[in-house]
Amino acid sequence: MFKIIKYNDQYLAKTLFKRTLLFILVLMTVLFLPWYWSIIQLLYNQWQVGTFNQVNWFMVCLPLVISLGVLGYFGWFLPWLYRVYALDHDNFIAHYLSSIEIRQLLSLLVVSKGFYDTDSDDKGQYVKYFPKIKVKFLFKTGQLMIEQPVDGQKYMQRFSKGEFDLAVEIALLADKQVTEFAKNKMISTFAFEPIKFRYKLLELQPQKSKLQIAKGIDWKFDTFYNALISGNVGTGKSYTMFSIIGQLLTLTKFVEIIDPKRDDLASLKYIDDLKDHVASEIDEILAMVLKYYDDMEDRSKKIEQIKSTGRIGSYFDFNFAPHFLVFDEYGAFKEFGESLQFQDENYNSYNQAMSRLNEIAMKGRSLGFYLIIGMQKPDAHTLPTAIRAQLNLRINMGIPANENKKMMFPNTEKELHPLSRSLKGWGFIQSGNDDVRSFFAPEIPKNFNLHDYIRGQIAKRTS
């Protein structure tokens, strides 16, 4: 159910705080009324008999002290509910307190951003126009729906351009998911608790041409072809790649893996099914890239022959399986290649491989040959424009530095804020020209064994 945001909601938490304390004070007074009455009678009797100086003032003041003590306790307890309890719990009370805070903040945003008008008369200034904004809370999914007026009023254009949505994202650290327009209104849906959209690794269920990243966030690799995954050490980049590779291996056996740093992915060569599909030595890497290109060219010729009969379509229309080249630590490989001397035996092979990678990035989509590149800090020097322009899924784990943000998400105005101080595995994702969204990568189970997980994923493959 939508609730209307009002001008006076900007004082909502403070108003409720004062009213609650006033209610407690009245309640304590009513409860102690018989006690107060007996004290008054006692004092009157003591005065009558002339023994007023023998009054036990501790007992006289005790109910007042208790009332003030209870009032002081609730004066501390109520802010604690807002600042601590509501953040750490998921129940009716926490939801109610969160809704109060968000309604107050939305009203403050309307006022601070100037989305309202005032006027004055003999009685003083008053609010002439306040936009009819409504809010709906979906705490089960960690979502927030905000209905904004697109009704011909003064601020319609600013609402429709997303000015208010941008302010909400910054103020709530929320993540706009979608905006829908209807008659006289637009409804924007935000995720204000991204962790509720997190999958568990073993729950992932990839489908044809679609991998799961987070709830509501899929990678449709036939549409948003080729991927770039970046992130510093300790941000969860490797685990994100594990979740993607594991899903790919349930869909196709054509997954080639390159790890020039001989880290976790390089160890996959010790799994029998991946023995010839993992490269970590320089000569293995160069040979794998060149073979991947040759396989793509062979498919190109086969598809050309099929289309010579008049048939049209893409590779999947002709029952070809997708191929993936997962190139982790691409930056380290590029640095190694640039250090090669002209007389080095790998010099020509390296330059040929780099040229082939450019062609794979540009031609591979229609043929079903995809690139997934992993690196710590992508920049214009390390990542050639020919490849960078073809990376339609971009994931950055953690907060990117300003120069990396421009490289990863050049067109976004979103301010990227940390999602957690204690948990790892969160970051930001953009598919094509969609909005940049925050997300938590799939949760890795305790005592996780990479090889056992990969073997289990391969066993799920039906063909």
C-alpha positions as CSV (number, residue, x, y, z in Angstrom):
1,M,0.0,0.0,0.0
2,F,1.3,3.4,-1.0
3,K,1.6,6.1,1.6
4,I,1.6,9.8,0.7
5,I,4.6,11.9,1.7
6,K,3.6,15.2,3.3
7,Y,5.5,18.4,4.0
8,N,5.4,17.9,7.8
9,D,6.9,14.3,7.4
10,Q,10.3,16.0,7.5
11,Y,9.8,16.2,11.2
12,L,8.2,12.8,11.5
13,A,10.8,11.0,13.7
14,K,11.2,14.0,16.0
15,T,7.4,14.4,16.3
16,L,6.9,10.7,17.2
17,F,9.8,10.9,19.6
18,K,8.2,13.8,21.5
19,R,4.7,12.3,21.4
20,T,6.0,9.0,22.7
21,L,7.8,10.6,25.6
22,L,4.7,12.7,26.4
23,F,2.6,9.5,26.3
24,I,5.0,7.7,28.7
25,L,5.0,10.7,31.1
26,V,1.2,10.8,31.1
27,L,1.0,7.0,31.6
28,M,3.5,7.0,34.5
29,T,1.5,9.9,36.1
30,V,-1.8,7.9,35.8
31,L,-0.2,4.8,37.1
32,F,1.4,6.6,40.1
33,L,-1.8,8.7,40.8
34,P,-2.8,6.6,43.8
35,W,0.7,6.9,45.2
36,Y,0.8,10.6,44.6
37,W,-2.6,10.9,46.3
38,S,-1.4,9.0,49.4
39,I,1.7,11.2,49.5
40,I,-0.5,14.3,49.5
41,Q,-2.6,12.9,52.3
42,L,0.5,12.0,54.3
43,L,2.0,15.5,53.9
44,Y,-1.4,17.1,54.8
45,N,-1.7,14.9,58.0
46,Q,1.9,15.6,59.0
47,W,1.2,19.3,58.6
48,Q,-2.0,19.1,60.7
49,V,-0.2,17.5,63.6
50,G,2.9,19.7,63.3
51,T,5.4,16.9,62.4
52,F,6.1,18.2,58.9
53,N,9.8,18.2,59.6
54,Q,9.7,14.4,60.1
55,V,8.6,13.7,56.6
56,N,10.6,11.0,54.8
57,W,11.4,13.0,51.7
58,F,13.0,10.0,49.9
59,M,9.6,8.2,49.8
60,V,7.9,11.5,48.8
61,C,10.2,12.0,45.8
62,L,10.5,8.3,44.9
63,P,7.6,8.2,42.3
64,L,8.8,11.4,40.7
65,V,12.4,10.0,40.5
66,I,11.0,6.7,39.0
67,S,9.0,8.7,36.4
68,L,11.9,10.8,35.4
69,G,14.2,7.7,35.3
70,V,11.7,5.9,33.0
71,L,11.4,9.0,30.8
72,G,15.2,9.3,30.6
73,Y,15.5,5.7,29.7
74,F,13.1,5.9,26.8
75,G,14.8,9.2,25.8
76,W,17.9,7.0,25.2
77,F,16.1,3.9,24.1
78,L,14.0,5.4,21.2
79,P,17.1,6.8,19.3
80,W,18.9,3.5,19.9
81,L,15.9,1.7,18.2
82,Y,16.4,3.9,15.1
83,R,20.2,3.9,15.0
84,V,21.0,0.4,16.0
85,Y,18.1,-2.0,16.3
86,A,16.4,-1.1,13.0
87,L,19.7,-1.7,11.1
88,D,20.4,-5.1,12.7
89,H,17.0,-6.7,12.7
90,D,14.4,-7.8,10.2
91,N,11.0,-7.7,11.9
92,F,7.9,-5.6,12.1
93,I,9.4,-3.1,14.6
94,A,12.6,-2.6,12.5
95,H,10.5,-2.2,9.3
96,Y,8.2,0.4,11.0
97,L,11.2,2.4,12.2
98,S,12.9,2.2,8.8
99,S,9.7,3.4,7.1
100,I,9.5,6.4,9.4
101,E,13.1,7.3,8.6
102,I,12.7,6.9,4.9
103,R,9.4,8.9,4.8
104,Q,11.1,11.7,6.7
105,L,14.1,11.7,4.4
106,L,11.9,11.8,1.3
107,S,10.0,14.8,2.6
108,L,13.3,16.5,3.4
109,L,14.6,15.8,-0.1
110,V,11.5,17.4,-1.6
111,V,12.0,20.5,0.5
112,S,15.8,20.7,0.1
113,K,15.7,20.2,-3.7
114,G,13.0,22.8,-4.1
115,F,10.2,20.6,-5.5
116,Y,7.5,22.6,-3.7
117,D,6.1,26.2,-3.6
118,T,5.2,28.5,-0.8
119,D,3.1,31.7,-0.6
120,S,2.1,34.1,2.1
121,D,-1.0,36.0,3.3
122,D,-2.0,38.0,6.3
123,K,-1.4,35.0,8.6
124,G,2.1,34.4,7.3
125,Q,3.8,31.9,4.9
126,Y,2.2,28.7,3.9
127,V,2.9,25.7,1.6
128,K,1.1,26.5,-1.7
129,Y,2.0,23.3,-3.6
130,F,3.6,20.1,-2.4
131,P,3.9,17.3,-4.9
132,K,1.8,14.2,-4.4
133,I,4.6,11.7,-3.9
134,K,3.7,8.2,-2.6
135,V,5.9,5.5,-1.2
136,K,5.5,1.7,-0.8
137,F,7.9,-0.5,1.2
138,L,8.6,-4.1,0.1
139,F,10.8,-5.2,3.0
140,K,10.8,-8.9,2.0
141,T,12.7,-8.1,-1.1
142,G,14.5,-5.0,0.3
143,Q,12.8,-2.7,-2.3
144,L,11.2,0.7,-2.2
145,M,8.7,2.0,-4.8
146,I,8.2,5.7,-5.2
147,E,5.3,7.1,-7.2
148,Q,6.0,10.6,-8.5
149,P,3.6,13.0,-10.2
150,V,3.9,13.6,-14.0
151,D,0.7,15.5,-14.1
152,G,1.4,18.8,-15.9
153,Q,2.4,20.6,-12.7
154,K,5.4,22.9,-12.4
155,Y,8.0,20.2,-11.5
156,M,6.8,17.4,-13.9
157,Q,9.8,17.7,-16.1
158,R,12.3,17.5,-13.3
159,F,10.6,14.4,-11.9
160,S,10.5,12.7,-15.4
161,K,14.2,13.4,-16.0
162,G,15.1,11.5,-12.8
163,E,16.3,14.4,-10.7
164,F,14.4,13.2,-7.6
165,D,15.5,9.6,-8.3
166,L,19.1,10.6,-8.3
167,A,18.7,12.4,-5.0
168,V,17.0,9.3,-3.5
169,E,19.9,7.1,-4.6
170,I,22.4,9.3,-3.0
171,A,20.5,9.9,0.2
172,L,19.4,6.3,0.8
173,L,22.4,4.6,-0.7
174,A,19.7,3.0,-2.8
175,D,19.9,1.4,-6.3
176,K,17.4,2.4,-8.9
177,Q,16.2,-0.8,-10.7
178,V,13.5,0.4,-13.1
179,T,11.1,3.3,-13.8
180,E,7.7,2.8,-15.3
181,F,5.4,5.5,-16.6
182,A,1.6,5.5,-16.4
183,K,-1.1,8.2,-16.8
184,N,-0.1,11.2,-14.7
185,K,2.6,9.4,-12.7
186,M,5.9,7.5,-12.8
187,I,6.9,4.7,-10.5
188,S,10.6,4.1,-9.7
189,T,11.7,0.9,-7.9
190,F,14.8,1.0,-5.8
191,A,16.8,-1.7,-4.0
192,F,17.7,-0.2,-0.6
193,E,19.0,-3.5,0.9
194,P,21.1,-5.0,-1.9
195,I,22.2,-8.0,0.3
196,K,18.6,-9.3,0.1
197,F,19.2,-9.9,-3.6
198,R,22.2,-12.1,-2.9
199,Y,22.2,-15.7,-4.2
200,K,23.9,-18.6,-2.5
201,L,26.5,-20.1,-4.9
202,L,24.9,-23.5,-4.9
203,E,21.5,-22.0,-5.7
204,L,22.5,-20.6,-9.1
205,Q,20.4,-22.0,-11.9
206,P,21.8,-20.8,-15.3
207,Q,19.6,-21.1,-18.4
208,K,20.3,-21.0,-22.1
209,S,22.1,-17.8,-22.9
210,K,21.5,-16.4,-19.3
211,L,23.6,-16.6,-16.1
212,Q,22.5,-15.5,-12.7
213,I,24.5,-12.7,-10.9
214,A,22.1,-11.6,-8.2
215,K,18.3,-11.8,-7.8
216,G,16.9,-9.6,-10.6
217,I,20.3,-9.2,-12.3
218,D,21.2,-11.7,-15.0
219,W,23.9,-11.8,-17.7
220,K,22.2,-12.4,-21.0
221,F,25.5,-13.1,-22.9
222,D,23.9,-13.2,-26.3
223,T,22.7,-9.6,-25.8
224,F,25.4,-8.1,-23.6
225,Y,28.2,-10.0,-25.1
226,N,31.7,-10.1,-23.6
227,A,32.5,-9.2,-20.0
228,L,35.0,-7.3,-17.9
229,I,35.4,-8.1,-14.2
230,S,37.7,-5.8,-12.2
231,G,38.6,-5.4,-8.5
232,N,41.5,-5.1,-6.2
233,V,42.8,-8.0,-4.2
234,G,40.4,-9.0,-1.4
235,T,37.3,-7.5,-3.0
236,G,35.8,-10.9,-4.2
237,K,36.7,-10.7,-7.9
238,S,38.0,-14.3,-8.0
239,Y,34.8,-15.7,-6.3
240,T,32.7,-13.8,-8.7
241,M,34.6,-15.4,-11.6
242,F,34.2,-18.8,-9.9
243,S,30.4,-18.3,-9.9
244,I,30.4,-17.4,-13.6
245,I,32.7,-20.2,-14.7
246,G,30.7,-22.7,-12.7
247,Q,27.5,-21.7,-14.4
248,L,29.2,-21.7,-17.9
249,L,30.4,-25.3,-17.4
250,T,26.8,-26.5,-16.9
251,L,25.9,-25.0,-20.3
252,T,28.8,-25.8,-22.5
253,K,32.1,-27.8,-22.4
254,F,33.8,-25.1,-24.5
255,V,35.2,-23.0,-21.7
256,E,38.9,-22.0,-22.0
257,I,40.6,-20.5,-18.9
258,I,43.8,-18.4,-18.8
259,D,45.5,-17.5,-15.6
260,P,49.0,-16.1,-16.2
261,K,49.6,-15.5,-12.4
262,R,49.1,-19.3,-11.8
263,D,46.6,-18.6,-9.1
264,D,43.3,-20.3,-8.2
265,L,42.0,-20.6,-11.8
266,A,45.3,-22.2,-12.9
267,S,44.8,-25.0,-10.5
268,L,41.7,-26.1,-12.5
269,K,44.0,-27.9,-14.9
270,Y,44.2,-30.7,-12.3
271,I,40.5,-31.5,-12.9
272,D,40.4,-34.2,-15.5
273,D,37.6,-32.6,-17.6
274,L,39.6,-29.3,-17.8
275,K,43.0,-30.8,-18.3
276,D,43.5,-29.3,-21.7
277,H,41.3,-26.2,-21.2
278,V,43.5,-24.3,-18.7
279,A,46.7,-22.3,-19.6
280,S,49.1,-20.6,-17.2
281,E,52.5,-20.7,-19.0
282,I,53.2,-18.1,-21.7
283,D,53.5,-20.6,-24.5
284,E,50.3,-22.3,-23.4
285,I,48.5,-19.0,-23.2
286,L,49.6,-17.9,-26.7
287,A,48.7,-21.2,-28.2
288,M,45.2,-21.2,-26.5
289,V,44.4,-17.7,-27.8
290,L,45.5,-18.6,-31.4
291,K,43.5,-21.9,-31.3
292,Y,40.4,-20.1,-30.0
293,Y,40.6,-17.7,-32.9
294,D,41.1,-20.6,-35.4
295,D,38.0,-22.3,-34.0
296,M,36.0,-19.1,-34.4
297,E,37.2,-18.8,-38.0
298,D,36.2,-22.5,-38.7
299,R,32.7,-21.8,-37.3
300,S,32.5,-18.6,-39.5
301,K,33.1,-20.7,-42.6
302,K,30.5,-23.3,-41.5
303,I,27.9,-20.6,-40.9
304,E,28.7,-19.0,-44.2
305,Q,28.1,-22.3,-45.9
306,I,24.7,-22.7,-44.1
307,K,23.6,-19.2,-45.1
308,S,24.6,-19.8,-48.7
309,T,21.3,-21.8,-48.9
310,G,19.3,-18.8,-47.9
311,R,18.9,-19.6,-44.2
312,I,19.3,-16.7,-41.8
313,G,20.0,-16.5,-38.1
314,S,22.7,-16.5,-35.5
315,Y,24.9,-19.3,-34.3
316,F,22.4,-20.7,-31.8
317,D,19.8,-20.9,-34.6
318,F,22.1,-23.5,-36.2
319,N,22.6,-25.5,-33.0
320,F,26.1,-24.4,-32.4
321,A,27.3,-24.2,-28.7
322,P,28.7,-21.0,-27.2
323,H,32.5,-20.8,-26.6
324,F,34.1,-18.8,-23.8
325,L,37.6,-17.6,-23.3
326,V,38.1,-16.6,-19.6
327,F,41.2,-14.5,-19.4
328,D,42.0,-13.6,-15.8
329,E,44.8,-11.2,-14.8
330,Y,44.8,-9.8,-18.3
331,G,46.8,-6.8,-17.1
332,A,49.7,-9.0,-15.9
333,F,49.8,-10.8,-19.3
334,K,49.9,-7.4,-21.1
335,E,52.8,-6.2,-18.9
336,F,54.7,-9.4,-19.6
337,G,54.2,-9.1,-23.3
338,E,55.4,-5.5,-23.4
339,S,58.6,-6.6,-21.7
340,L,59.5,-9.0,-24.5
341,Q,62.4,-8.1,-26.7
342,F,62.3,-8.3,-30.4
343,Q,64.6,-11.3,-30.5
344,D,62.5,-13.2,-28.0
345,E,61.0,-16.4,-29.4
346,N,57.5,-15.4,-28.1
347,Y,57.6,-11.8,-29.4
348,N,55.8,-12.5,-32.7
349,S,53.4,-15.0,-31.2
350,Y,52.4,-12.4,-28.5
351,N,51.7,-9.7,-31.1
352,Q,49.7,-12.1,-33.2
353,A,47.7,-13.2,-30.1
354,M,46.9,-9.6,-29.2
355,S,45.7,-9.0,-32.8
356,R,43.6,-12.1,-32.6
357,L,42.0,-11.0,-29.3
358,N,40.9,-7.8,-31.0
359,E,39.3,-9.7,-33.8
360,I,37.6,-12.1,-31.3
361,A,36.1,-9.2,-29.4
362,M,34.7,-7.6,-32.6
363,K,33.6,-10.7,-34.6
364,G,32.9,-13.2,-31.9
365,R,29.4,-12.2,-30.9
366,S,27.5,-13.4,-33.9
367,L,29.6,-16.6,-34.0
368,G,29.1,-17.5,-30.3
369,F,32.7,-16.8,-29.2
370,Y,32.9,-14.7,-26.1
371,L,35.5,-13.0,-24.0
372,I,35.5,-12.7,-20.2
373,I,38.4,-10.6,-19.0
374,G,39.5,-10.2,-15.4
375,M,41.9,-7.6,-14.2
376,Q,42.6,-5.5,-11.1
377,K,42.8,-2.0,-12.6
378,P,41.7,-1.5,-16.2
379,D,43.0,1.5,-18.0
380,A,43.3,2.8,-21.5
381,H,46.8,1.6,-21.9
382,T,46.3,-1.9,-20.7
383,L,42.9,-2.5,-22.3
384,P,42.9,-1.6,-26.1
385,T,40.0,0.4,-27.4
386,A,39.0,-2.3,-29.9
387,I,38.5,-4.8,-27.0
388,R,37.1,-2.2,-24.4
389,A,34.3,-1.1,-26.8
390,Q,33.0,-4.7,-27.1
391,L,32.8,-5.4,-23.3
392,N,29.0,-5.1,-22.7
393,L,28.9,-6.5,-19.2
394,R,31.1,-4.6,-16.7
395,I,31.5,-5.6,-13.1
396,N,33.7,-3.8,-10.5
397,M,34.1,-5.4,-7.1
398,G,34.4,-2.9,-4.3
399,I,34.6,0.9,-4.9
400,P,36.6,1.8,-8.0
401,A,39.1,4.6,-7.9
402,N,38.0,7.7,-9.9
403,E,40.1,6.9,-13.0
404,N,38.8,3.3,-12.9
405,K,35.2,4.4,-12.5
406,K,35.5,6.5,-15.7
407,M,36.9,3.4,-17.5
408,M,34.3,1.0,-16.2
409,F,31.2,3.2,-16.1
410,P,31.9,6.3,-18.2
411,N,28.3,7.5,-18.6
412,T,27.0,7.1,-15.1
413,E,26.2,10.0,-12.7
414,K,25.6,7.6,-9.8
415,E,27.7,8.0,-6.7
416,L,29.2,4.7,-5.7
417,H,29.1,4.1,-2.0
418,P,30.4,1.1,0.1
419,L,27.7,-1.6,0.6
420,S,29.3,-3.1,3.7
421,R,32.2,-2.7,6.0
422,S,32.3,-6.2,7.3
423,L,31.3,-8.3,4.2
424,K,33.2,-8.9,1.0
425,G,31.9,-9.8,-2.4
426,W,30.0,-6.6,-3.2
427,G,30.3,-4.3,-6.2
428,F,28.7,-2.6,-9.1
429,I,27.5,-3.9,-12.4
430,Q,26.3,-2.5,-15.8
431,S,24.8,-4.3,-18.7
432,G,25.0,-2.4,-22.0
433,N,23.6,1.1,-21.4
434,D,21.5,0.1,-18.4
435,D,21.9,1.9,-15.1
436,V,24.8,1.0,-12.9
437,R,23.5,-1.2,-10.1
438,S,25.0,-2.4,-6.8
439,F,25.0,-6.0,-6.0
440,F,26.4,-8.8,-3.8
441,A,28.1,-11.6,-5.6
442,P,26.8,-15.1,-4.8
443,E,27.6,-16.2,-1.2
444,I,30.4,-18.8,-1.0
445,P,29.6,-21.7,1.4
446,K,31.9,-22.5,4.4
447,N,34.7,-24.9,3.7
448,F,34.4,-24.2,0.0
449,N,36.5,-26.4,-2.3
450,L,36.9,-25.0,-5.8
451,H,37.6,-28.3,-7.4
452,D,34.7,-30.1,-5.9
453,Y,32.4,-27.3,-6.9
454,I,33.6,-27.3,-10.5
455,R,33.3,-31.1,-10.8
456,G,29.8,-30.8,-9.5
457,Q,28.9,-28.2,-12.1
458,I,30.4,-30.2,-14.9
459,A,28.3,-33.2,-13.7
460,K,25.2,-31.1,-14.2
461,R,25.9,-30.6,-17.9
462,T,23.5,-32.5,-20.1
463,S,25.5,-32.3,-23.3
